Structure formats: C-alpha cells, structure tokens
Amino acid sequence: MSQYIRARVPGATYFFTVNLADRRSRALVEDVDVLRAAVAEVRGARPFHIDAMVVLPDHLHAVWTMPEGDSDFSTRWKEIKTAFTKRSGRVGRCSSSKARKGERGVWQRRFWEHLVQDETDYARHVEYCWGNPVKHGYVARAIDWPYSSIHRDIRLGRVSSEWAGTCADGNFGE
C-alpha cells in the first residue's frame, strides 16, 4: 500500500487557496489593509515572491515563488493568519480544540496548495487568480475588482487591461 506524500520543493512556485472559517464573512475585504500589512510583515521576515494574488470576502488565492533553498510556505501562512487575526481583533466561533490551542476561529486551519508544474500550469493559476472575482459574480470584468494583483500586472505590462476574465465556459481570459 503506497502513501501519498506531498512534495515540498525548495524555490518552487505554488498556488494556494486560503479560507476563512465563516464562509459568509466579508472580513478579508473589510480589513484588506490589515491583511496587506500582515503579508508585508511576514515577507519582510521570510521573503517570498507574490506572482499573483486575489482577495475575496471570505477567501484568497495566491501564486507564490519561494526563495532558493526554501519550501516553508506553511510557516508563512501561519504567521500571516496570526498577524491578521491579532491586528483585526476578529473572533469567530471556536471549537474546544481550537480554543485549547489559543486560536480565535477566524481561519480554516489548513489551506490548499498546488505545486505549479510548468509554464502552462503557471499561466492558468495566475489567470485563475485574476478571474476569480468574475467567477464568483462580484464584478463583470477582472479589472473591476480592486483586491487583485491584475492591477500591478497591467501597470507592469504583463497583461492587457482588456483581459476580460470572463468565465461563462469556465475558462478565464480566453
């Protein structure tokens, strides 16, 4: 019987989905400046590159490239979650298990990560970040969502401001 072992590759690029515990919450956009400060603080102490990121009311998606020789994204996410929770002062429903560990019940404990395989996979996940607000019906065009790295990438000439991010068929930007 074989076991599934998650590979952690130093210096690799990963796609993440990180959720709040209360999926009806709007905490991430209501306190987006607090989230930005938490990310900046952690990046200052433990550098990583944000290739793409989108913040929605109750979850976020990100594509990160880790530094050479480093694959510890878990500590970074823990520190970001902790800093956001402390700075925002938010509290959620807390199970006895979470309470024993000093958690406030704001975030889901875990997150989902995907090791980016190649350039095509990279492009799909970056575009997924850009198009996610359209997918969820928050805006008609990706550029209309204020909490997205698409604005940085347009400014830097990496993508056209006309990139639509429509999702009628599930494919973004095509």
Secondary structure, DSSP 8 states (H G I E B T S, - for coil): ---------TT-EEEEEEEBSSTT--HHHHTHHHHHHHHHHHHHHS--EEEEEEE-SSEEEEEEE--TT---HHHHHHHHHHHHHHHHT------HHHHHTT--S-B-S--EEEE--SHHHHHHHHHHHHHHHHHTTS-SSGGG-SSBTHHHHHHTTSS-TT-----TTS-TT-
